[in-house]
Amino acid sequence: MDSDTAYMRYLGRKVKRTMKAPDTNGFVKRRIGKVKSVSGNTVTVDFGSTSTPMPVAGLRIVKSCSSIKADDSVVVDTVDHISIVTAILA
């Protein structure tokens, strides 16, 4: 092994010691909303109140939520700007 290769490996090990694993817990946002309408495997969920509605249309659902219907309360997880309905609340 030549000196350039050894030096590059040394630098790689040095950088690796200073790197930290990213915190993925901060990137998931969980909200509770009420289903306003269902169209196939997409739904419109309202996160606001009766005086200030905040509907979000076109949210996808997971397979376990296939029995979803209007007026259900649901859990919506948002990861990296993609929101998915993950649970129906009783």
mmCIF file as gemmi writes it, N, C-alpha and C atoms, coordinates in Angstrom:
data_model
loop_
_atom_site.group_PDB
_atom_site.id
_atom_site.type_symbol
_atom_site.label_atom_id
_atom_site.label_alt_id
_atom_site.label_comp_id
_atom_site.label_asym_id
_atom_site.label_entity_id
_atom_site.label_seq_id
_atom_site.pdbx_PDB_ins_code
_atom_site.Cartn_x
_atom_site.Cartn_y
_atom_site.Cartn_z
_atom_site.occupancy
_atom_site.B_iso_or_equiv
_atom_site.pdbx_formal_charge
_atom_site.auth_seq_id
_atom_site.auth_asym_id
_atom_site.pdbx_PDB_model_num
ATOM 1 N N . MET Axp A 1 ? 0.862 -1.172 0 1 0 ? 1 A 1
ATOM 2 C CA . MET Axp A 1 ? 0 0 0 1 0 ? 1 A 1
ATOM 3 C C . MET Axp A 1 ? 0.906 1.233 0 1 0 ? 1 A 1
ATOM 4 N N . ASP Axp A 2 ? 0.599 2.147 -0.914 1 0 ? 2 A 1
ATOM 5 C CA . ASP Axp A 2 ? 1.438 3.345 -0.997 1 0 ? 2 A 1
ATOM 6 C C . ASP Axp A 2 ? 1.021 4.375 0.05 1 0 ? 2 A 1
ATOM 7 N N . SER Axp A 3 ? 1.808 5.401 0.175 1 0 ? 3 A 1
ATOM 8 C CA . SER Axp A 3 ? 1.581 6.387 1.236 1 0 ? 3 A 1
ATOM 9 C C . SER Axp A 3 ? 0.306 7.197 1.015 1 0 ? 3 A 1
ATOM 10 N N . ASP Axp A 4 ? -0.069 7.446 -0.248 1 0 ? 4 A 1
ATOM 11 C CA . ASP Axp A 4 ? -1.309 8.193 -0.511 1 0 ? 4 A 1
ATOM 12 C C . ASP Axp A 4 ? -2.533 7.406 -0.042 1 0 ? 4 A 1
ATOM 13 N N . THR Axp A 5 ? -2.554 6.11 -0.331 1 0 ? 5 A 1
ATOM 14 C CA . THR Axp A 5 ? -3.676 5.268 0.088 1 0 ? 5 A 1
ATOM 15 C C . THR Axp A 5 ? -3.76 5.205 1.609 1 0 ? 5 A 1
ATOM 16 N N . ALA Axp A 6 ? -2.628 5.043 2.253 1 0 ? 6 A 1
ATOM 17 C CA . ALA Axp A 6 ? -2.607 4.989 3.716 1 0 ? 6 A 1
ATOM 18 C C . ALA Axp A 6 ? -3.091 6.301 4.312 1 0 ? 6 A 1
ATOM 19 N N . TYR Axp A 7 ? -2.691 7.419 3.716 1 0 ? 7 A 1
ATOM 20 C CA . TYR Axp A 7 ? -3.108 8.729 4.218 1 0 ? 7 A 1
ATOM 21 C C . TYR Axp A 7 ? -4.618 8.915 4.041 1 0 ? 7 A 1
ATOM 22 N N . MET Axp A 8 ? -5.167 8.492 2.889 1 0 ? 8 A 1
ATOM 23 C CA . MET Axp A 8 ? -6.606 8.627 2.657 1 0 ? 8 A 1
ATOM 24 C C . MET Axp A 8 ? -7.392 7.76 3.648 1 0 ? 8 A 1
ATOM 25 N N . ARG Axp A 9 ? -6.908 6.563 3.922 1 0 ? 9 A 1
ATOM 26 C CA . ARG Axp A 9 ? -7.574 5.711 4.909 1 0 ? 9 A 1
ATOM 27 C C . ARG Axp A 9 ? -7.514 6.337 6.299 1 0 ? 9 A 1
ATOM 28 N N . TYR Axp A 10 ? -6.393 6.931 6.625 1 0 ? 10 A 1
ATOM 29 C CA . TYR Axp A 10 ? -6.246 7.625 7.91 1 0 ? 10 A 1
ATOM 30 C C . TYR Axp A 10 ? -7.269 8.755 8.018 1 0 ? 10 A 1
ATOM 31 N N . LEU Axp A 11 ? -7.401 9.548 6.943 1 0 ? 11 A 1
ATOM 32 C CA . LEU Axp A 11 ? -8.375 10.647 6.957 1 0 ? 11 A 1
ATOM 33 C C . LEU Axp A 11 ? -9.799 10.116 7.088 1 0 ? 11 A 1
ATOM 34 N N . GLY Axp A 12 ? -10.104 9.022 6.39 1 0 ? 12 A 1
ATOM 35 C CA . GLY Axp A 12 ? -11.435 8.426 6.486 1 0 ? 12 A 1
ATOM 36 C C . GLY Axp A 12 ? -11.765 7.982 7.898 1 0 ? 12 A 1
ATOM 37 N N . ARG Axp A 13 ? -10.814 7.33 8.563 1 0 ? 13 A 1
ATOM 38 C CA . ARG Axp A 13 ? -11.035 6.896 9.945 1 0 ? 13 A 1
ATOM 39 C C . ARG Axp A 13 ? -11.201 8.092 10.876 1 0 ? 13 A 1
ATOM 40 N N . LYS Axp A 14 ? -10.449 9.147 10.619 1 0 ? 14 A 1
ATOM 41 C CA . LYS Axp A 14 ? -10.53 10.352 11.446 1 0 ? 14 A 1
ATOM 42 C C . LYS Axp A 14 ? -11.907 11.01 11.314 1 0 ? 14 A 1
ATOM 43 N N . VAL Axp A 15 ? -12.412 11.109 10.097 1 0 ? 15 A 1
ATOM 44 C CA . VAL Axp A 15 ? -13.734 11.704 9.868 1 0 ? 15 A 1
ATOM 45 C C . VAL Axp A 15 ? -14.822 10.821 10.473 1 0 ? 15 A 1
ATOM 46 N N . LYS Axp A 16 ? -14.677 9.511 10.321 1 0 ? 16 A 1
ATOM 47 C CA . LYS Axp A 16 ? -15.69 8.592 10.849 1 0 ? 16 A 1
ATOM 48 C C . LYS Axp A 16 ? -15.845 8.731 12.362 1 0 ? 16 A 1
ATOM 49 N N . ARG Axp A 17 ? -14.758 8.965 13.073 1 0 ? 17 A 1
ATOM 50 C CA . ARG Axp A 17 ? -14.834 9.126 14.529 1 0 ? 17 A 1
ATOM 51 C C . ARG Axp A 17 ? -15.614 10.379 14.925 1 0 ? 17 A 1
ATOM 52 N N . THR Axp A 18 ? -15.614 11.397 14.093 1 0 ? 18 A 1
ATOM 53 C CA . THR Axp A 18 ? -16.299 12.644 14.439 1 0 ? 18 A 1
ATOM 54 C C . THR Axp A 18 ? -17.761 12.653 14.005 1 0 ? 18 A 1
ATOM 55 N N . MET Axp A 19 ? -18.172 11.71 13.145 1 0 ? 19 A 1
ATOM 56 C CA . MET Axp A 19 ? -19.547 11.683 12.648 1 0 ? 19 A 1
ATOM 57 C C . MET Axp A 19 ? -20.48 11.091 13.686 1 0 ? 19 A 1
ATOM 58 N N . LYS Axp A 20 ? -21.674 11.627 13.741 1 0 ? 20 A 1
ATOM 59 C CA . LYS Axp A 20 ? -22.701 11.119 14.635 1 0 ? 20 A 1
ATOM 60 C C . LYS Axp A 20 ? -23.862 10.617 13.788 1 0 ? 20 A 1
ATOM 61 N N . ALA Axp A 21 ? -24.572 9.633 14.295 1 0 ? 21 A 1
ATOM 62 C CA . ALA Axp A 21 ? -25.74 9.112 13.59 1 0 ? 21 A 1
ATOM 63 C C . ALA Axp A 21 ? -26.849 10.164 13.616 1 0 ? 21 A 1
ATOM 64 N N . PRO Axp A 22 ? -27.587 10.329 12.516 1 0 ? 22 A 1
ATOM 65 C CA . PRO Axp A 22 ? -28.662 11.326 12.499 1 0 ? 22 A 1
ATOM 66 C C . PRO Axp A 22 ? -29.809 10.923 13.419 1 0 ? 22 A 1
ATOM 67 N N . ASP Axp A 23 ? -30.452 11.909 13.992 1 0 ? 23 A 1
ATOM 68 C CA . ASP Axp A 23 ? -31.602 11.68 14.86 1 0 ? 23 A 1
ATOM 69 C C . ASP Axp A 23 ? -32.853 11.638 13.998 1 0 ? 23 A 1
ATOM 70 N N . THR Axp A 24 ? -33.368 10.436 13.733 1 0 ? 24 A 1
ATOM 71 C CA . THR Axp A 24 ? -34.543 10.306 12.876 1 0 ? 24 A 1
ATOM 72 C C . THR Axp A 24 ? -35.842 10.537 13.632 1 0 ? 24 A 1
ATOM 73 N N . ASN Axp A 25 ? -35.816 10.567 14.961 1 0 ? 25 A 1
ATOM 74 C CA . ASN Axp A 25 ? -37.044 10.759 15.73 1 0 ? 25 A 1
ATOM 75 C C . ASN Axp A 25 ? -37.642 12.145 15.526 1 0 ? 25 A 1
ATOM 76 N N . GLY Axp A 26 ? -36.836 13.129 15.229 1 0 ? 26 A 1
ATOM 77 C CA . GLY Axp A 26 ? -37.324 14.483 15.067 1 0 ? 26 A 1
ATOM 78 C C . GLY Axp A 26 ? -38.03 14.743 13.752 1 0 ? 26 A 1
ATOM 79 N N . PHE Axp A 27 ? -37.981 13.792 12.838 1 0 ? 27 A 1
ATOM 80 C CA . PHE Axp A 27 ? -38.534 14.015 11.517 1 0 ? 27 A 1
ATOM 81 C C . PHE Axp A 27 ? -39.942 13.47 11.348 1 0 ? 27 A 1
ATOM 82 N N . VAL Axp A 28 ? -40.478 12.804 12.354 1 0 ? 28 A 1
ATOM 83 C CA . VAL Axp A 28 ? -41.828 12.249 12.267 1 0 ? 28 A 1
ATOM 84 C C . VAL Axp A 28 ? -42.772 13.154 13.043 1 0 ? 28 A 1
ATOM 85 N N . LYS Axp A 29 ? -43.818 13.607 12.36 1 0 ? 29 A 1
ATOM 86 C CA . LYS Axp A 29 ? -44.821 14.44 13.021 1 0 ? 29 A 1
ATOM 87 C C . LYS Axp A 29 ? -46.124 13.651 13.037 1 0 ? 29 A 1
ATOM 88 N N . ARG Axp A 30 ? -46.734 13.513 14.203 1 0 ? 30 A 1
ATOM 89 C CA . ARG Axp A 30 ? -47.969 12.745 14.343 1 0 ? 30 A 1
ATOM 90 C C . ARG Axp A 30 ? -49.096 13.692 14.722 1 0 ? 30 A 1
ATOM 91 N N . ARG Axp A 31 ? -50.201 13.618 13.964 1 0 ? 31 A 1
ATOM 92 C CA . ARG Axp A 31 ? -51.362 14.478 14.221 1 0 ? 31 A 1
ATOM 93 C C . ARG Axp A 31 ? -52.634 13.637 14.246 1 0 ? 31 A 1
ATOM 94 N N . ILE Axp A 32 ? -53.643 14.164 14.888 1 0 ? 32 A 1
ATOM 95 C CA . ILE Axp A 32 ? -54.958 13.529 14.95 1 0 ? 32 A 1
ATOM 96 C C . ILE Axp A 32 ? -55.921 14.402 14.163 1 0 ? 32 A 1
ATOM 97 N N . GLY Axp A 33 ? -56.73 13.779 13.317 1 0 ? 33 A 1
ATOM 98 C CA . GLY Axp A 33 ? -57.692 14.529 12.529 1 0 ? 33 A 1
ATOM 99 C C . GLY Axp A 33 ? -58.97 13.743 12.34 1 0 ? 33 A 1
ATOM 100 N N . LYS Axp A 34 ? -59.943 14.379 11.693 1 0 ? 34 A 1
ATOM 101 C CA . LYS Axp A 34 ? -61.233 13.742 11.433 1 0 ? 34 A 1
ATOM 102 C C . LYS Axp A 34 ? -61.429 13.617 9.927 1 0 ? 34 A 1
ATOM 103 N N . VAL Axp A 35 ? -61.816 12.421 9.494 1 0 ? 35 A 1
ATOM 104 C CA . VAL Axp A 35 ? -62.009 12.144 8.071 1 0 ? 35 A 1
ATOM 105 C C . VAL Axp A 35 ? -63.255 12.867 7.579 1 0 ? 35 A 1
ATOM 106 N N . LYS Axp A 36 ? -63.107 13.618 6.504 1 0 ? 36 A 1
ATOM 107 C CA . LYS Axp A 36 ? -64.245 14.32 5.906 1 0 ? 36 A 1
ATOM 108 C C . LYS Axp A 36 ? -64.821 13.547 4.729 1 0 ? 36 A 1
ATOM 109 N N . SER Axp A 37 ? -63.948 12.924 3.917 1 0 ? 37 A 1
ATOM 110 C CA . SER Axp A 37 ? -64.433 12.136 2.786 1 0 ? 37 A 1
ATOM 111 C C . SER Axp A 37 ? -63.41 11.065 2.432 1 0 ? 37 A 1
ATOM 112 N N . VAL Axp A 38 ? -63.916 9.995 1.794 1 0 ? 38 A 1
ATOM 113 C CA . VAL Axp A 38 ? -63.074 8.874 1.379 1 0 ? 38 A 1
ATOM 114 C C . VAL Axp A 38 ? -63.282 8.662 -0.109 1 0 ? 38 A 1
ATOM 115 N N . SER Axp A 39 ? -62.188 8.493 -0.846 1 0 ? 39 A 1
ATOM 116 C CA . SER Axp A 39 ? -62.262 8.229 -2.28 1 0 ? 39 A 1
ATOM 117 C C . SER Axp A 39 ? -61.203 7.182 -2.625 1 0 ? 39 A 1
ATOM 118 N N . GLY Axp A 40 ? -61.62 5.912 -2.653 1 0 ? 40 A 1
ATOM 119 C CA . GLY Axp A 40 ? -60.666 4.834 -2.929 1 0 ? 40 A 1
ATOM 120 C C . GLY Axp A 40 ? -59.688 4.681 -1.779 1 0 ? 40 A 1
ATOM 121 N N . ASN Axp A 41 ? -58.394 4.807 -2.091 1 0 ? 41 A 1
ATOM 122 C CA . ASN Axp A 41 ? -57.381 4.69 -1.032 1 0 ? 41 A 1
ATOM 123 C C . ASN Axp A 41 ? -56.815 6.046 -0.625 1 0 ? 41 A 1
ATOM 124 N N . THR Axp A 42 ? -57.541 7.12 -0.92 1 0 ? 42 A 1
ATOM 125 C CA . THR Axp A 42 ? -57.161 8.452 -0.446 1 0 ? 42 A 1
ATOM 126 C C . THR Axp A 42 ? -58.32 9.054 0.345 1 0 ? 42 A 1
ATOM 127 N N . VAL Axp A 43 ? -57.973 9.915 1.284 1 0 ? 43 A 1
ATOM 128 C CA . VAL Axp A 43 ? -58.986 10.536 2.134 1 0 ? 43 A 1
ATOM 129 C C . VAL Axp A 43 ? -58.707 12.027 2.265 1 0 ? 43 A 1
ATOM 130 N N . THR Axp A 44 ? -59.735 12.746 2.688 1 0 ? 44 A 1
ATOM 131 C CA . THR Axp A 44 ? -59.586 14.145 3.074 1 0 ? 44 A 1
ATOM 132 C C . THR Axp A 44 ? -59.755 14.199 4.583 1 0 ? 44 A 1
ATOM 133 N N . VAL Axp A 45 ? -58.748 14.74 5.259 1 0 ? 45 A 1
ATOM 134 C CA . VAL Axp A 45 ? -58.749 14.801 6.72 1 0 ? 45 A 1
ATOM 135 C C . VAL Axp A 45 ? -58.737 16.262 7.148 1 0 ? 45 A 1
ATOM 136 N N . ASP Axp A 46 ? -59.563 16.586 8.148 1 0 ? 46 A 1
ATOM 137 C CA . ASP Axp A 46 ? -59.623 17.943 8.686 1 0 ? 46 A 1
ATOM 138 C C . ASP Axp A 46 ? -58.883 17.975 10.018 1 0 ? 46 A 1
ATOM 139 N N . PHE Axp A 47 ? -57.873 18.851 10.109 1 0 ? 47 A 1
ATOM 140 C CA . PHE Axp A 47 ? -57.091 18.993 11.334 1 0 ? 47 A 1
ATOM 141 C C . PHE Axp A 47 ? -57.516 20.208 12.148 1 0 ? 47 A 1
ATOM 142 N N . GLY Axp A 48 ? -58.462 20.977 11.653 1 0 ? 48 A 1
ATOM 143 C CA . GLY Axp A 48 ? -58.882 22.193 12.344 1 0 ? 48 A 1
ATOM 144 C C . GLY Axp A 48 ? -60.058 21.951 13.27 1 0 ? 48 A 1
ATOM 145 N N . SER Axp A 49 ? -60.761 23.03 13.55 1 0 ? 49 A 1
ATOM 146 C CA . SER Axp A 49 ? -61.945 22.959 14.406 1 0 ? 49 A 1
ATOM 147 C C . SER Axp A 49 ? -63.162 23.335 13.574 1 0 ? 49 A 1
ATOM 148 N N . THR Axp A 50 ? -64.329 23.371 14.203 1 0 ? 50 A 1
ATOM 149 C CA . THR Axp A 50 ? -65.534 23.749 13.462 1 0 ? 50 A 1
ATOM 150 C C . THR Axp A 50 ? -65.483 25.207 13.032 1 0 ? 50 A 1
ATOM 151 N N . SER Axp A 51 ? -64.867 26.058 13.84 1 0 ? 51 A 1
ATOM 152 C CA . SER Axp A 51 ? -64.778 27.475 13.482 1 0 ? 51 A 1
ATOM 153 C C . SER Axp A 51 ? -63.628 27.759 12.516 1 0 ? 51 A 1
ATOM 154 N N . THR Axp A 52 ? -62.583 26.947 12.547 1 0 ? 52 A 1
ATOM 155 C CA . THR Axp A 52 ? -61.429 27.135 11.665 1 0 ? 52 A 1
ATOM 156 C C . THR Axp A 52 ? -61.046 25.8 11.035 1 0 ? 52 A 1
ATOM 157 N N . PRO Axp A 53 ? -61.741 25.387 9.975 1 0 ? 53 A 1
ATOM 158 C CA . PRO Axp A 53 ? -61.405 24.108 9.353 1 0 ? 53 A 1
ATOM 159 C C . PRO Axp A 53 ? -60.054 24.167 8.626 1 0 ? 53 A 1
ATOM 160 N N . MET Axp A 54 ? -59.328 23.059 8.669 1 0 ? 54 A 1
ATOM 161 C CA . MET Axp A 54 ? -58.039 22.947 7.981 1 0 ? 54 A 1
ATOM 162 C C . MET Axp A 54 ? -57.983 21.602 7.257 1 0 ? 54 A 1
ATOM 163 N N . PRO Axp A 55 ? -58.755 21.446 6.169 1 0 ? 55 A 1
ATOM 164 C CA . PRO Axp A 55 ? -58.778 20.154 5.479 1 0 ? 55 A 1
ATOM 165 C C . PRO Axp A 55 ? -57.519 19.928 4.643 1 0 ? 55 A 1
ATOM 166 N N . VAL Axp A 56 ? -57.078 18.666 4.6 1 0 ? 56 A 1
ATOM 167 C CA . VAL Axp A 56 ? -55.959 18.253 3.76 1 0 ? 56 A 1
ATOM 168 C C . VAL Axp A 56 ? -56.47 17.098 2.908 1 0 ? 56 A 1
ATOM 169 N N . ALA Axp A 57 ? -56.469 17.275 1.6 1 0 ? 57 A 1
ATOM 170 C CA . ALA Axp A 57 ? -57.014 16.273 0.687 1 0 ? 57 A 1
ATOM 171 C C . ALA Axp A 57 ? -55.906 15.407 0.096 1 0 ? 57 A 1
ATOM 172 N N . GLY Axp A 58 ? -56.284 14.197 -0.307 1 0 ? 58 A 1
ATOM 173 C CA . GLY Axp A 58 ? -55.367 13.318 -1.018 1 0 ? 58 A 1
ATOM 174 C C . GLY Axp A 58 ? -54.402 12.543 -0.156 1 0 ? 58 A 1
ATOM 175 N N . LEU Axp A 59 ? -54.714 12.362 1.126 1 0 ? 59 A 1
ATOM 176 C CA . LEU Axp A 59 ? -53.83 11.592 1.996 1 0 ? 59 A 1
ATOM 177 C C . LEU Axp A 59 ? -54.021 10.102 1.733 1 0 ? 59 A 1
ATOM 178 N N . ARG Axp A 60 ? -52.93 9.385 1.607 1 0 ? 60 A 1
ATOM 179 C CA . ARG Axp A 60 ? -52.976 7.934 1.399 1 0 ? 60 A 1
ATOM 180 C C . ARG Axp A 60 ? -53.221 7.233 2.731 1 0 ? 60 A 1
ATOM 181 N N . ILE Axp A 61 ? -53.742 6.003 2.647 1 0 ? 61 A 1
ATOM 182 C CA . ILE Axp A 61 ? -53.991 5.214 3.849 1 0 ? 61 A 1
ATOM 183 C C . ILE Axp A 61 ? -53.206 3.907 3.767 1 0 ? 61 A 1
ATOM 184 N N . VAL Axp A 62 ? -52.866 3.358 4.93 1 0 ? 62 A 1
ATOM 185 C CA . VAL Axp A 62 ? -52.229 2.044 4.972 1 0 ? 62 A 1
ATOM 186 C C . VAL Axp A 62 ? -53.318 0.981 4.865 1 0 ? 62 A 1
ATOM 187 N N . LYS Axp A 63 ? -52.913 -0.239 4.532 1 0 ? 63 A 1
ATOM 188 C CA . LYS Axp A 63 ? -53.875 -1.311 4.283 1 0 ? 63 A 1
ATOM 189 C C . LYS Axp A 63 ? -54.756 -1.603 5.498 1 0 ? 63 A 1
ATOM 190 N N . SER Axp A 64 ? -54.208 -1.464 6.692 1 0 ? 64 A 1
ATOM 191 C CA . SER Axp A 64 ? -54.995 -1.749 7.898 1 0 ? 64 A 1
ATOM 192 C C . SER Axp A 64 ? -56.121 -0.74 8.114 1 0 ? 64 A 1
ATOM 193 N N . CYS Axp A 65 ? -56.106 0.366 7.382 1 0 ? 65 A 1
ATOM 194 C CA . CYS Axp A 65 ? -57.154 1.386 7.499 1 0 ? 65 A 1
ATOM 195 C C . CYS Axp A 65 ? -58.162 1.291 6.358 1 0 ? 65 A 1
ATOM 196 N N . SER Axp A 66 ? -58.275 0.137 5.719 1 0 ? 66 A 1
ATOM 197 C CA . SER Axp A 66 ? -59.153 0.014 4.552 1 0 ? 66 A 1
ATOM 198 C C . SER Axp A 66 ? -60.629 0.161 4.905 1 0 ? 66 A 1
ATOM 199 N N . SER Axp A 67 ? -61.006 -0.002 6.178 1 0 ? 67 A 1
ATOM 200 C CA . SER Axp A 67 ? -62.407 0.151 6.579 1 0 ? 67 A 1
ATOM 201 C C . SER Axp A 67 ? -62.732 1.58 7.003 1 0 ? 67 A 1
ATOM 202 N N . ILE Axp A 68 ? -61.905 2.523 6.635 1 0 ? 68 A 1
ATOM 203 C CA . ILE Axp A 68 ? -62.075 3.918 7.034 1 0 ? 68 A 1
ATOM 204 C C . ILE Axp A 68 ? -63.346 4.498 6.419 1 0 ? 68 A 1
ATOM 205 N N . LYS Axp A 69 ? -64.01 5.374 7.167 1 0 ? 69 A 1
ATOM 206 C CA . LYS Axp A 69 ? -65.218 6.032 6.656 1 0 ? 69 A 1
ATOM 207 C C . LYS Axp A 69 ? -65.267 7.463 7.181 1 0 ? 69 A 1
ATOM 208 N N . ALA Axp A 70 ? -66.149 8.256 6.621 1 0 ? 70 A 1
ATOM 209 C CA . ALA Axp A 70 ? -66.273 9.661 7.024 1 0 ? 70 A 1
ATOM 210 C C . ALA Axp A 70 ? -66.603 9.752 8.512 1 0 ? 70 A 1
ATOM 211 N N . ASP Axp A 71 ? -66.105 10.787 9.154 1 0 ? 71 A 1
ATOM 212 C CA . ASP Axp A 71 ? -66.272 11.093 10.577 1 0 ? 71 A 1
ATOM 213 C C . ASP Axp A 71 ? -65.447 10.201 11.509 1 0 ? 71 A 1
ATOM 214 N N . ASP Axp A 72 ? -64.561 9.352 10.973 1 0 ? 72 A 1
ATOM 215 C CA . ASP Axp A 72 ? -63.627 8.604 11.823 1 0 ? 72 A 1
ATOM 216 C C . ASP Axp A 72 ? -62.508 9.532 12.271 1 0 ? 72 A 1
ATOM 217 N N . SER Axp A 73 ? -62.035 9.335 13.492 1 0 ? 73 A 1
ATOM 218 C CA . SER Axp A 73 ? -60.831 10.034 13.951 1 0 ? 73 A 1
ATOM 219 C C . SER Axp A 73 ? -59.637 9.17 13.579 1 0 ? 73 A 1
ATOM 220 N N . VAL Axp A 74 ? -58.604 9.803 13.015 1 0 ? 74 A 1
ATOM 221 C CA . VAL Axp A 74 ? -57.464 9.046 12.506 1 0 ? 74 A 1
ATOM 222 C C . VAL Axp A 74 ? -56.147 9.654 12.97 1 0 ? 74 A 1
ATOM 223 N N . VAL Axp A 75 ? -55.101 8.83 12.933 1 0 ? 75 A 1
ATOM 224 C CA . VAL Axp A 75 ? -53.738 9.265 13.208 1 0 ? 75 A 1
ATOM 225 C C . VAL Axp A 75 ? -53.043 9.443 11.866 1 0 ? 75 A 1
ATOM 226 N N . VAL Axp A 76 ? -52.434 10.605 11.674 1 0 ? 76 A 1
ATOM 227 C CA . VAL Axp A 76 ? -51.708 10.894 10.436 1 0 ? 76 A 1
ATOM 228 C C . VAL Axp A 76 ? -50.25 11.145 10.791 1 0 ? 76 A 1
ATOM 229 N N . ASP Axp A 77 ? -49.363 10.331 10.214 1 0 ? 77 A 1
ATOM 230 C CA . ASP Axp A 77 ? -47.926 10.501 10.409 1 0 ? 77 A 1
ATOM 231 C C . ASP Axp A 77 ? -47.342 11.187 9.187 1 0 ? 77 A 1
ATOM 232 N N . THR Axp A 78 ? -46.532 12.208 9.415 1 0 ? 78 A 1
ATOM 233 C CA . THR Axp A 78 ? -45.866 12.92 8.333 1 0 ? 78 A 1
ATOM 234 C C . THR Axp A 78 ? -44.369 12.714 8.478 1 0 ? 78 A 1
ATOM 235 N N . VAL Axp A 79 ? -43.766 12.176 7.426 1 0 ? 79 A 1
ATOM 236 C CA . VAL Axp A 79 ? -42.329 11.932 7.39 1 0 ? 79 A 1
ATOM 237 C C . VAL Axp A 79 ? -41.797 12.557 6.11 1 0 ? 79 A 1
ATOM 238 N N . ASP Axp A 80 ? -40.894 13.507 6.256 1 0 ? 80 A 1
ATOM 239 C CA . ASP Axp A 80 ? -40.261 14.141 5.101 1 0 ? 80 A 1
ATOM 240 C C . ASP Axp A 80 ? -41.302 14.69 4.12 1 0 ? 80 A 1
ATOM 241 N N . HIS Axp A 81 ? -42.291 15.386 4.62 1 0 ? 81 A 1
ATOM 242 C CA . HIS Axp A 81 ? -43.344 16.054 3.848 1 0 ? 81 A 1
ATOM 243 C C . HIS Axp A 81 ? -44.309 15.087 3.169 1 0 ? 81 A 1
ATOM 244 N N . ILE Axp A 82 ? -44.331 13.825 3.572 1 0 ? 82 A 1
ATOM 245 C CA . ILE Axp A 82 ? -45.282 12.855 3.037 1 0 ? 82 A 1
ATOM 246 C C . ILE Axp A 82 ? -46.161 12.398 4.192 1 0 ? 82 A 1
ATOM 247 N N . SER Axp A 83 ? -47.473 12.637 4.065 1 0 ? 83 A 1
ATOM 248 C CA . SER Axp A 83 ? -48.414 12.292 5.132 1 0 ? 83 A 1
ATOM 249 C C . SER Axp A 83 ? -49.175 11.027 4.772 1 0 ? 83 A 1
ATOM 250 N N . ILE Axp A 84 ? -49.316 10.134 5.753 1 0 ? 84 A 1
ATOM 251 C CA . ILE Axp A 84 ? -50.021 8.867 5.561 1 0 ? 84 A 1
ATOM 252 C C . ILE Axp A 84 ? -50.917 8.633 6.768 1 0 ? 84 A 1
ATOM 253 N N . VAL Axp A 85 ? -52.155 8.209 6.508 1 0 ? 85 A 1
ATOM 254 C CA . VAL Axp A 85 ? -53.066 7.834 7.583 1 0 ? 85 A 1
ATOM 255 C C . VAL Axp A 85 ? -52.643 6.452 8.059 1 0 ? 85 A 1
ATOM 256 N N . THR Axp A 86 ? -52.249 6.347 9.33 1 0 ? 86 A 1
ATOM 257 C CA . THR Axp A 86 ? -51.691 5.093 9.833 1 0 ? 86 A 1
ATOM 258 C C . THR Axp A 86 ? -52.596 4.346 10.8 1 0 ? 86 A 1
ATOM 259 N N . ALA Axp A 87 ? -53.625 4.986 11.352 1 0 ? 87 A 1
ATOM 260 C CA . ALA Axp A 87 ? -54.484 4.293 12.314 1 0 ? 87 A 1
ATOM 261 C C . ALA Axp A 87 ? -55.837 4.978 12.407 1 0 ? 87 A 1
ATOM 262 N N . ILE Axp A 88 ? -56.84 4.166 12.725 1 0 ? 88 A 1
ATOM 263 C CA . ILE Axp A 88 ? -58.183 4.671 13.001 1 0 ? 88 A 1
ATOM 264 C C . ILE Axp A 88 ? -58.377 4.59 14.508 1 0 ? 88 A 1
ATOM 265 N N . LEU Axp A 89 ? -58.807 5.692 15.113 1 0 ? 89 A 1
ATOM 266 C CA . LEU Axp A 89 ? -59.03 5.709 16.562 1 0 ? 89 A 1
ATOM 267 C C . LEU Axp A 89 ? -60.457 5.285 16.871 1 0 ? 89 A 1
ATOM 268 N N . ALA Axp A 90 ? -60.625 4.56 17.962 1 0 ? 90 A 1
ATOM 269 C CA . ALA Axp A 90 ? -61.955 4.081 18.35 1 0 ? 90 A 1
ATOM 270 C C . ALA Axp A 90 ? -62.788 5.203 18.914 1 0 ? 90 A 1
